[in-house]
Amino acid sequence: MQLNGFFRRSAKLPDFVGKPSESRDCRVERRFEAIAAFKNGLAVTASPKLSARGVRCLVLGAGGFIGKAVCDALVNEGAVVTGFGRSIPDVRNQEMTWLQANISDRDALAGALAKQDAVIHLVGTTDPERSNADPLADLSANAEVTISVLELARNAGLSRVVMASSGGTVYGPSYKTPIPETAPTNPISAYGVSKLASEKYLAVFGRLYGIEHCVLRISNPYGPGQSPMRRQGLVAAAVWRALRAEVFEIWGDGSVIRDLIYIDDVARAFVQALAYHGPETVLNVGSGVAVSVRHVVENVYAACGADVSLVRFRPGRPADVPCNVLATDLIGGELGWRPFVGWVEGLAKTIEWMKRTL
């Protein structure tokens, strides 16, 4: 389904980049969510609940935004969790083990992998724009690190690897929206190339050494715990500046289309993927809802009570994929997963958290 046709038939709106009307946006969002819930709900009822209870799992990158949420979700599920990272969060889950070390320390990593059943690999760079300026460094931080993790996991006899990839970059510009896992992969950033290479190395290790594996291609995660100080994280950065009544600059005219997914839904996908033993090895994780960057930022400023005129525009970036919305039919059918938290609720929770903690 082409994007323009999708909007015309489903929302009857000229575009998603004009000044938003809150009541209209809520109706449009709920319509999209109702369609997605209906489609995914058919698959959910057909799939048994997947459980990671009792699984001994090492989480690499446990101190990061996604890592902390995944660790919490695994602990709540009853998994035996060890978090590995270069820094240990000040506020952290006390019902798990934390190991502080750099991912490049092979001895520390090998020791951490010993006596584990599975590993969730979340380590890597997250900046497509900077990756193009130094593709060798990006390759080292993503693909080389992944190869090292896989070699040590094989030596330790681990039976399963679940890895985070970038649904927002590995596909590149796509002719189809929402984008299924079978779509061509033509990334336009070095970061996207590195993440795709990491996926391929994981597949090779799986084929050669019998390691069960699953790649989760995540769209654009947001929510409580995401730092507004990094170059990635549109929602966090916009909320931070809106609460401070500061100018927010959008790259381009704001018409770039994204798929936002709430962090708790992402974490739940990792828990279910850890317990999954089906045939699929690559799964999208997204909301399936198309929204423009301008729409997102103006929603944020309105929800924070900030002046929308503080939103400014600057020239676009070549590394930004014009439109990226992920199809989630496959993960719904295989894992029984679907997103529970919509944009309106997720934004409110994010604002509340940032007011309270930052």
Contacts in CASP RR format, 6 or more apart in sequence:
PFRMAT RR
TARGET T0000
AUTHOR 0000-0000-0000
METHOD contacts of the structure
MODEL  1
MQLNGFFRRSAKLPDFVGKPSESRDCRVERRFEAIAAFKNGLAVTASPKL
SARGVRCLVLGAGGFIGKAVCDALVNEGAVVTGFGRSIPDVRNQEMTWLQ
ANISDRDALAGALAKQDAVIHLVGTTDPERSNADPLADLSANAEVTISVL
ELARNAGLSRVVMASSGGTVYGPSYKTPIPETAPTNPISAYGVSKLASEK
YLAVFGRLYGIEHCVLRISNPYGPGQSPMRRQGLVAAAVWRALRAEVFEI
WGDGSVIRDLIYIDDVARAFVQALAYHGPETVLNVGSGVAVSVRHVVENV
YAACGADVSLVRFRPGRPADVPCNVLATDLIGGELGWRPFVGWVEGLAKT
IEWMKRTL
1 176 0 8 1.000
1 177 0 8 1.000
1 178 0 8 1.000
2 176 0 8 1.000
2 177 0 8 1.000
3 177 0 8 1.000
3 257 0 8 1.000
3 290 0 8 1.000
3 323 0 8 1.000
3 325 0 8 1.000
6 177 0 8 1.000
6 290 0 8 1.000
7 13 0 8 1.000
7 15 0 8 1.000
7 16 0 8 1.000
7 290 0 8 1.000
10 31 0 8 1.000
10 32 0 8 1.000
10 35 0 8 1.000
11 28 0 8 1.000
11 31 0 8 1.000
11 32 0 8 1.000
13 24 0 8 1.000
13 28 0 8 1.000
15 255 0 8 1.000
15 292 0 8 1.000
16 255 0 8 1.000
16 257 0 8 1.000
16 290 0 8 1.000
16 291 0 8 1.000
16 292 0 8 1.000
16 294 0 8 1.000
16 295 0 8 1.000
17 253 0 8 1.000
17 254 0 8 1.000
17 255 0 8 1.000
17 292 0 8 1.000
17 294 0 8 1.000
17 295 0 8 1.000
18 294 0 8 1.000
18 295 0 8 1.000
18 298 0 8 1.000
19 298 0 8 1.000
19 308 0 8 1.000
20 295 0 8 1.000
20 298 0 8 1.000
20 299 0 8 1.000
20 302 0 8 1.000
22 299 0 8 1.000
22 302 0 8 1.000
25 295 0 8 1.000
25 299 0 8 1.000
26 344 0 8 1.000
29 289 0 8 1.000
29 342 0 8 1.000
29 343 0 8 1.000
29 344 0 8 1.000
32 288 0 8 1.000
32 289 0 8 1.000
32 290 0 8 1.000
33 287 0 8 1.000
33 289 0 8 1.000
33 342 0 8 1.000
36 287 0 8 1.000
36 288 0 8 1.000
36 289 0 8 1.000
36 328 0 8 1.000
36 338 0 8 1.000
36 339 0 8 1.000
37 338 0 8 1.000
39 329 0 8 1.000
40 328 0 8 1.000
40 329 0 8 1.000
40 332 0 8 1.000
40 333 0 8 1.000
40 336 0 8 1.000
40 337 0 8 1.000
40 338 0 8 1.000
41 332 0 8 1.000
41 338 0 8 1.000
43 329 0 8 1.000
43 332 0 8 1.000
43 333 0 8 1.000
43 336 0 8 1.000
44 332 0 8 1.000
44 333 0 8 1.000
44 336 0 8 1.000
44 337 0 8 1.000
44 338 0 8 1.000
46 333 0 8 1.000
47 332 0 8 1.000
47 333 0 8 1.000
47 334 0 8 1.000
47 335 0 8 1.000
47 336 0 8 1.000
50 271 0 8 1.000
50 272 0 8 1.000
50 275 0 8 1.000
50 276 0 8 1.000
50 335 0 8 1.000
50 336 0 8 1.000
51 77 0 8 1.000
51 275 0 8 1.000
52 74 0 8 1.000
52 77 0 8 1.000
52 78 0 8 1.000
52 79 0 8 1.000
52 271 0 8 1.000
52 272 0 8 1.000
52 274 0 8 1.000
52 275 0 8 1.000
53 77 0 8 1.000
53 78 0 8 1.000
53 79 0 8 1.000
54 78 0 8 1.000
54 79 0 8 1.000
54 80 0 8 1.000
55 79 0 8 1.000
55 80 0 8 1.000
55 117 0 8 1.000
55 118 0 8 1.000
55 274 0 8 1.000
55 275 0 8 1.000
56 79 0 8 1.000
56 80 0 8 1.000
56 82 0 8 1.000
56 115 0 8 1.000
56 116 0 8 1.000
56 117 0 8 1.000
56 118 0 8 1.000
57 74 0 8 1.000
57 79 0 8 1.000
57 80 0 8 1.000
57 81 0 8 1.000
57 82 0 8 1.000
57 116 0 8 1.000
57 117 0 8 1.000
57 118 0 8 1.000
57 119 0 8 1.000
57 120 0 8 1.000
57 274 0 8 1.000
58 82 0 8 1.000
58 83 0 8 1.000
58 84 0 8 1.000
58 112 0 8 1.000
58 113 0 8 1.000
58 116 0 8 1.000
58 118 0 8 1.000
58 119 0 8 1.000
58 120 0 8 1.000
59 67 0 8 1.000
59 70 0 8 1.000
59 71 0 8 1.000
59 74 0 8 1.000
59 81 0 8 1.000
59 82 0 8 1.000
59 83 0 8 1.000
59 84 0 8 1.000
59 119 0 8 1.000
59 120 0 8 1.000
59 122 0 8 1.000
60 83 0 8 1.000
60 84 0 8 1.000
60 85 0 8 1.000
60 103 0 8 1.000
60 119 0 8 1.000
60 120 0 8 1.000
60 121 0 8 1.000
60 122 0 8 1.000
60 123 0 8 1.000
60 149 0 8 1.000
61 67 0 8 1.000
61 83 0 8 1.000
61 84 0 8 1.000
61 85 0 8 1.000
61 103 0 8 1.000
61 122 0 8 1.000
61 123 0 8 1.000
62 68 0 8 1.000
62 70 0 8 1.000
62 71 0 8 1.000
62 83 0 8 1.000
62 84 0 8 1.000
62 85 0 8 1.000
62 98 0 8 1.000
62 122 0 8 1.000
63 71 0 8 1.000
63 83 0 8 1.000
63 85 0 8 1.000
63 87 0 8 1.000
63 88 0 8 1.000
63 89 0 8 1.000
63 92 0 8 1.000
64 89 0 8 1.000
64 122 0 8 1.000
65 221 0 8 1.000
65 225 0 8 1.000
65 226 0 8 1.000
65 227 0 8 1.000
65 263 0 8 1.000
66 122 0 8 1.000
66 164 0 8 1.000
66 218 0 8 1.000
66 221 0 8 1.000
66 263 0 8 1.000
66 266 0 8 1.000
66 267 0 8 1.000
67 122 0 8 1.000
67 267 0 8 1.000
68 89 0 8 1.000
68 92 0 8 1.000
68 93 0 8 1.000
68 225 0 8 1.000
69 225 0 8 1.000
69 263 0 8 1.000
69 264 0 8 1.000
69 266 0 8 1.000
69 267 0 8 1.000
70 120 0 8 1.000
70 122 0 8 1.000
70 266 0 8 1.000
70 267 0 8 1.000
70 270 0 8 1.000
70 271 0 8 1.000
71 81 0 8 1.000
71 83 0 8 1.000
71 93 0 8 1.000
71 96 0 8 1.000
72 93 0 8 1.000
72 267 0 8 1.000
73 264 0 8 1.000
73 267 0 8 1.000
73 268 0 8 1.000
73 270 0 8 1.000
73 271 0 8 1.000
74 81 0 8 1.000
74 96 0 8 1.000
74 270 0 8 1.000
74 271 0 8 1.000
74 274 0 8 1.000
75 81 0 8 1.000
75 93 0 8 1.000
75 95 0 8 1.000
75 96 0 8 1.000
77 271 0 8 1.000
79 271 0 8 1.000
79 274 0 8 1.000
80 96 0 8 1.000
81 93 0 8 1.000
81 95 0 8 1.000
81 96 0 8 1.000
81 97 0 8 1.000
82 96 0 8 1.000
82 97 0 8 1.000
82 98 0 8 1.000
82 99 0 8 1.000
82 112 0 8 1.000
82 116 0 8 1.000
83 96 0 8 1.000
83 97 0 8 1.000
83 98 0 8 1.000
83 99 0 8 1.000
83 112 0 8 1.000
84 99 0 8 1.000
84 101 0 8 1.000
84 103 0 8 1.000
84 109 0 8 1.000
84 112 0 8 1.000
85 99 0 8 1.000
85 100 0 8 1.000
85 101 0 8 1.000
85 102 0 8 1.000
85 103 0 8 1.000
85 123 0 8 1.000
86 100 0 8 1.000
86 101 0 8 1.000
86 102 0 8 1.000
86 103 0 8 1.000
87 100 0 8 1.000
88 98 0 8 1.000
88 100 0 8 1.000
92 98 0 8 1.000
99 108 0 8 1.000
99 112 0 8 1.000
101 108 0 8 1.000
101 109 0 8 1.000
101 112 0 8 1.000
102 108 0 8 1.000
103 109 0 8 1.000
103 123 0 8 1.000
103 145 0 8 1.000
103 148 0 8 1.000
103 149 0 8 1.000
104 145 0 8 1.000
104 148 0 8 1.000
106 148 0 8 1.000
106 152 0 8 1.000
109 148 0 8 1.000
109 149 0 8 1.000
109 152 0 8 1.000
110 152 0 8 1.000
110 155 0 8 1.000
110 156 0 8 1.000
111 156 0 8 1.000
113 119 0 8 1.000
113 152 0 8 1.000
113 153 0 8 1.000
113 155 0 8 1.000
113 156 0 8 1.000
113 158 0 8 1.000
114 156 0 8 1.000
116 156 0 8 1.000
116 158 0 8 1.000
117 158 0 8 1.000
117 159 0 8 1.000
117 160 0 8 1.000
118 158 0 8 1.000
118 159 0 8 1.000
118 160 0 8 1.000
118 161 0 8 1.000
118 162 0 8 1.000
118 274 0 8 1.000
119 149 0 8 1.000
119 153 0 8 1.000
119 158 0 8 1.000
119 160 0 8 1.000
119 161 0 8 1.000
119 162 0 8 1.000
120 161 0 8 1.000
120 162 0 8 1.000
120 163 0 8 1.000
120 164 0 8 1.000
120 270 0 8 1.000
120 274 0 8 1.000
121 146 0 8 1.000
121 149 0 8 1.000
121 161 0 8 1.000
121 162 0 8 1.000
121 163 0 8 1.000
121 164 0 8 1.000
122 163 0 8 1.000
122 164 0 8 1.000
123 145 0 8 1.000
123 149 0 8 1.000
124 141 0 8 1.000
124 142 0 8 1.000
124 145 0 8 1.000
125 131 0 8 1.000
125 137 0 8 1.000
125 138 0 8 1.000
125 141 0 8 1.000
125 142 0 8 1.000
125 191 0 8 1.000
125 194 0 8 1.000
126 191 0 8 1.000
126 230 0 8 1.000
126 232 0 8 1.000
127 191 0 8 1.000
127 231 0 8 1.000
127 232 0 8 1.000
128 169 0 8 1.000
128 189 0 8 1.000
128 190 0 8 1.000
128 191 0 8 1.000
128 192 0 8 1.000
128 319 0 8 1.000
128 320 0 8 1.000
129 189 0 8 1.000
129 231 0 8 1.000
129 317 0 8 1.000
129 319 0 8 1.000
130 138 0 8 1.000
130 231 0 8 1.000
131 138 0 8 1.000
131 189 0 8 1.000
131 190 0 8 1.000
131 191 0 8 1.000
131 192 0 8 1.000
131 194 0 8 1.000
131 319 0 8 1.000
132 189 0 8 1.000
132 190 0 8 1.000
132 191 0 8 1.000
132 318 0 8 1.000
132 319 0 8 1.000
134 190 0 8 1.000
135 190 0 8 1.000
135 193 0 8 1.000
135 194 0 8 1.000
138 190 0 8 1.000
138 191 0 8 1.000
138 194 0 8 1.000
139 190 0 8 1.000
139 193 0 8 1.000
139 194 0 8 1.000
139 197 0 8 1.000
141 194 0 8 1.000
142 191 0 8 1.000
142 194 0 8 1.000
142 195 0 8 1.000
142 197 0 8 1.000
142 198 0 8 1.000
143 194 0 8 1.000
143 197 0 8 1.000
143 198 0 8 1.000
143 201 0 8 1.000
146 163 0 8 1.000
146 198 0 8 1.000
146 201 0 8 1.000
146 202 0 8 1.000
147 201 0 8 1.000
149 161 0 8 1.000
150 161 0 8 1.000
150 201 0 8 1.000
150 202 0 8 1.000
150 205 0 8 1.000
150 211 0 8 1.000
153 161 0 8 1.000
153 211 0 8 1.000
154 205 0 8 1.000
154 209 0 8 1.000
154 211 0 8 1.000
158 211 0 8 1.000
159 211 0 8 1.000
159 212 0 8 1.000
160 211 0 8 1.000
160 212 0 8 1.000
160 213 0 8 1.000
160 214 0 8 1.000
160 274 0 8 1.000
161 202 0 8 1.000
161 205 0 8 1.000
161 211 0 8 1.000
161 212 0 8 1.000
161 213 0 8 1.000
161 214 0 8 1.000
162 213 0 8 1.000
162 214 0 8 1.000
162 215 0 8 1.000
162 216 0 8 1.000
162 270 0 8 1.000
162 273 0 8 1.000
162 274 0 8 1.000
163 198 0 8 1.000
163 199 0 8 1.000
163 202 0 8 1.000
163 213 0 8 1.000
163 214 0 8 1.000
163 215 0 8 1.000
163 216 0 8 1.000
164 215 0 8 1.000
164 216 0 8 1.000
164 218 0 8 1.000
164 270 0 8 1.000
165 195 0 8 1.000
165 196 0 8 1.000
165 198 0 8 1.000
165 199 0 8 1.000
165 215 0 8 1.000
165 216 0 8 1.000
165 217 0 8 1.000
165 218 0 8 1.000
165 282 0 8 1.000
166 191 0 8 1.000
166 192 0 8 1.000
166 195 0 8 1.000
166 217 0 8 1.000
166 218 0 8 1.000
167 217 0 8 1.000
167 218 0 8 1.000
167 219 0 8 1.000
167 284 0 8 1.000
167 285 0 8 1.000
167 324 0 8 1.000
167 326 0 8 1.000
168 217 0 8 1.000
168 218 0 8 1.000
168 219 0 8 1.000
168 220 0 8 1.000
168 259 0 8 1.000
168 321 0 8 1.000
168 324 0 8 1.000
168 326 0 8 1.000
169 187 0 8 1.000
169 188 0 8 1.000
169 189 0 8 1.000
169 191 0 8 1.000
169 192 0 8 1.000
169 195 0 8 1.000
169 321 0 8 1.000
170 185 0 8 1.000
170 187 0 8 1.000
170 192 0 8 1.000
170 195 0 8 1.000
170 196 0 8 1.000
170 199 0 8 1.000
170 217 0 8 1.000
171 179 0 8 1.000
171 183 0 8 1.000
171 184 0 8 1.000
171 185 0 8 1.000
171 186 0 8 1.000
171 187 0 8 1.000
171 321 0 8 1.000
171 324 0 8 1.000
172 185 0 8 1.000
172 186 0 8 1.000
172 187 0 8 1.000
172 188 0 8 1.000
172 192 0 8 1.000
172 321 0 8 1.000
172 324 0 8 1.000
173 186 0 8 1.000
173 188 0 8 1.000
173 321 0 8 1.000
173 322 0 8 1.000
173 323 0 8 1.000
174 183 0 8 1.000
174 184 0 8 1.000
174 323 0 8 1.000
174 324 0 8 1.000
176 183 0 8 1.000
177 257 0 8 1.000
177 290 0 8 1.000
177 323 0 8 1.000
177 325 0 8 1.000
178 259 0 8 1.000
178 288 0 8 1.000
178 290 0 8 1.000
178 325 0 8 1.000
178 326 0 8 1.000
178 327 0 8 1.000
178 328 0 8 1.000
179 284 0 8 1.000
179 324 0 8 1.000
179 325 0 8 1.000
179 326 0 8 1.000
179 327 0 8 1.000
180 284 0 8 1.000
180 327 0 8 1.000
180 329 0 8 1.000
180 330 0 8 1.000
181 217 0 8 1.000
181 280 0 8 1.000
181 282 0 8 1.000
181 283 0 8 1.000
181 284 0 8 1.000
181 327 0 8 1.000
181 330 0 8 1.000
185 196 0 8 1.000
187 193 0 8 1.000
187 195 0 8 1.000
187 196 0 8 1.000
188 318 0 8 1.000
188 319 0 8 1.000
188 321 0 8 1.000
189 319 0 8 1.000
191 319 0 8 1.000
199 215 0 8 1.000
199 282 0 8 1.000
202 213 0 8 1.000
202 215 0 8 1.000
203 213 0 8 1.000
203 281 0 8 1.000
205 211 0 8 1.000
205 213 0 8 1.000
206 212 0 8 1.000
206 213 0 8 1.000
212 277 0 8 1.000
213 281 0 8 1.000
214 273 0 8 1.000
214 276 0 8 1.000
214 280 0 8 1.000
214 281 0 8 1.000
214 282 0 8 1.000
214 283 0 8 1.000
215 281 0 8 1.000
215 282 0 8 1.000
215 283 0 8 1.000
216 269 0 8 1.000
216 270 0 8 1.000
216 273 0 8 1.000
216 283 0 8 1.000
216 284 0 8 1.000
216 285 0 8 1.000
217 282 0 8 1.000
217 283 0 8 1.000
217 284 0 8 1.000
217 285 0 8 1.000
217 326 0 8 1.000
218 261 0 8 1.000
218 266 0 8 1.000
218 285 0 8 1.000
218 286 0 8 1.000
219 258 0 8 1.000
219 259 0 8 1.000
219 260 0 8 1.000
219 261 0 8 1.000
219 284 0 8 1.000
219 285 0 8 1.000
219 286 0 8 1.000
219 287 0 8 1.000
219 288 0 8 1.000
219 324 0 8 1.000
219 325 0 8 1.000
219 326 0 8 1.000
220 233 0 8 1.000
220 234 0 8 1.000
220 258 0 8 1.000
220 259 0 8 1.000
220 260 0 8 1.000
220 261 0 8 1.000
220 324 0 8 1.000
221 260 0 8 1.000
221 261 0 8 1.000
221 262 0 8 1.000
221 263 0 8 1.000
221 266 0 8 1.000
222 233 0 8 1.000
222 234 0 8 1.000
222 235 0 8 1.000
222 236 0 8 1.000
222 260 0 8 1.000
222 261 0 8 1.000
222 262 0 8 1.000
222 263 0 8 1.000
222 346 0 8 1.000
222 350 0 8 1.000
223 235 0 8 1.000
223 236 0 8 1.000
223 262 0 8 1.000
223 263 0 8 1.000
223 346 0 8 1.000
223 349 0 8 1.000
223 350 0 8 1.000
223 353 0 8 1.000
224 263 0 8 1.000
224 349 0 8 1.000
224 350 0 8 1.000
224 352 0 8 1.000
224 353 0 8 1.000
224 354 0 8 1.000
224 357 0 8 1.000
225 236 0 8 1.000
225 263 0 8 1.000
225 353 0 8 1.000
225 357 0 8 1.000
226 233 0 8 1.000
226 235 0 8 1.000
226 236 0 8 1.000
226 263 0 8 1.000
226 350 0 8 1.000
227 236 0 8 1.000
228 236 0 8 1.000
228 237 0 8 1.000
228 239 0 8 1.000
228 240 0 8 1.000
228 241 0 8 1.000
228 354 0 8 1.000
228 358 0 8 1.000
229 240 0 8 1.000
230 236 0 8 1.000
230 237 0 8 1.000
234 258 0 8 1.000
234 293 0 8 1.000
234 296 0 8 1.000
234 297 0 8 1.000
235 260 0 8 1.000
235 296 0 8 1.000
235 300 0 8 1.000
235 347 0 8 1.000
235 350 0 8 1.000
236 350 0 8 1.000
236 354 0 8 1.000
237 248 0 8 1.000
238 248 0 8 1.000
238 296 0 8 1.000
238 297 0 8 1.000
238 300 0 8 1.000
238 301 0 8 1.000
239 300 0 8 1.000
239 304 0 8 1.000
239 347 0 8 1.000
239 350 0 8 1.000
239 351 0 8 1.000
239 354 0 8 1.000
240 354 0 8 1.000
240 358 0 8 1.000
241 247 0 8 1.000
241 248 0 8 1.000
241 310 0 8 1.000
242 248 0 8 1.000
242 300 0 8 1.000
242 301 0 8 1.000
242 303 0 8 1.000
242 304 0 8 1.000
242 305 0 8 1.000
242 306 0 8 1.000
242 310 0 8 1.000
243 304 0 8 1.000
243 306 0 8 1.000
243 351 0 8 1.000
243 354 0 8 1.000
243 355 0 8 1.000
245 306 0 8 1.000
245 307 0 8 1.000
245 310 0 8 1.000
246 310 0 8 1.000
247 310 0 8 1.000
247 311 0 8 1.000
247 312 0 8 1.000
248 297 0 8 1.000
248 301 0 8 1.000
248 310 0 8 1.000
248 311 0 8 1.000
248 312 0 8 1.000
249 312 0 8 1.000
249 313 0 8 1.000
249 314 0 8 1.000
250 293 0 8 1.000
250 294 0 8 1.000
250 297 0 8 1.000
250 311 0 8 1.000
250 312 0 8 1.000
250 313 0 8 1.000
250 314 0 8 1.000
251 293 0 8 1.000
251 314 0 8 1.000
251 315 0 8 1.000
251 316 0 8 1.000
251 317 0 8 1.000
251 320 0 8 1.000
252 313 0 8 1.000
252 314 0 8 1.000
252 315 0 8 1.000
252 316 0 8 1.000
252 317 0 8 1.000
253 294 0 8 1.000
253 313 0 8 1.000
254 292 0 8 1.000
254 293 0 8 1.000
254 294 0 8 1.000
254 297 0 8 1.000
254 313 0 8 1.000
255 292 0 8 1.000
255 293 0 8 1.000
255 294 0 8 1.000
255 322 0 8 1.000
256 292 0 8 1.000
256 293 0 8 1.000
256 320 0 8 1.000
256 321 0 8 1.000
256 322 0 8 1.000
256 323 0 8 1.000
257 290 0 8 1.000
257 291 0 8 1.000
257 292 0 8 1.000
257 293 0 8 1.000
257 322 0 8 1.000
257 323 0 8 1.000
257 324 0 8 1.000
257 325 0 8 1.000
258 290 0 8 1.000
258 291 0 8 1.000
258 292 0 8 1.000
258 293 0 8 1.000
258 296 0 8 1.000
258 324 0 8 1.000
258 325 0 8 1.000
259 286 0 8 1.000
259 287 0 8 1.000
259 288 0 8 1.000
259 289 0 8 1.000
259 290 0 8 1.000
259 291 0 8 1.000
259 324 0 8 1.000
259 325 0 8 1.000
259 326 0 8 1.000
260 287 0 8 1.000
260 289 0 8 1.000
260 291 0 8 1.000
260 296 0 8 1.000
260 343 0 8 1.000
261 285 0 8 1.000
261 286 0 8 1.000
261 287 0 8 1.000
261 339 0 8 1.000
262 287 0 8 1.000
262 339 0 8 1.000
262 340 0 8 1.000
262 341 0 8 1.000
262 342 0 8 1.000
262 345 0 8 1.000
262 346 0 8 1.000
262 349 0 8 1.000
264 340 0 8 1.000
264 341 0 8 1.000
265 285 0 8 1.000
265 286 0 8 1.000
265 287 0 8 1.000
265 339 0 8 1.000
265 340 0 8 1.000
265 341 0 8 1.000
266 285 0 8 1.000
268 337 0 8 1.000
268 340 0 8 1.000
269 283 0 8 1.000
269 285 0 8 1.000
269 331 0 8 1.000
269 335 0 8 1.000
269 337 0 8 1.000
272 335 0 8 1.000
272 336 0 8 1.000
272 337 0 8 1.000
273 283 0 8 1.000
273 335 0 8 1.000
276 334 0 8 1.000
276 335 0 8 1.000
278 334 0 8 1.000
280 330 0 8 1.000
280 334 0 8 1.000
283 330 0 8 1.000
283 331 0 8 1.000
283 334 0 8 1.000
283 335 0 8 1.000
284 326 0 8 1.000
284 327 0 8 1.000
284 328 0 8 1.000
284 330 0 8 1.000
284 331 0 8 1.000
285 326 0 8 1.000
285 328 0 8 1.000
285 331 0 8 1.000
285 337 0 8 1.000
286 326 0 8 1.000
286 328 0 8 1.000
286 339 0 8 1.000
287 328 0 8 1.000
287 339 0 8 1.000
287 342 0 8 1.000
287 343 0 8 1.000
288 325 0 8 1.000
288 326 0 8 1.000
288 327 0 8 1.000
288 328 0 8 1.000
288 339 0 8 1.000
289 325 0 8 1.000
289 342 0 8 1.000
289 343 0 8 1.000
290 323 0 8 1.000
290 325 0 8 1.000
291 343 0 8 1.000
294 311 0 8 1.000
297 311 0 8 1.000
298 308 0 8 1.000
298 311 0 8 1.000
299 343 0 8 1.000
299 347 0 8 1.000
300 347 0 8 1.000
300 351 0 8 1.000
301 307 0 8 1.000
301 308 0 8 1.000
301 310 0 8 1.000
301 311 0 8 1.000
302 308 0 8 1.000
303 347 0 8 1.000
303 348 0 8 1.000
303 351 0 8 1.000
304 351 0 8 1.000
328 337 0 8 1.000
328 338 0 8 1.000
328 339 0 8 1.000
331 337 0 8 1.000
332 338 0 8 1.000
341 349 0 8 1.000
END
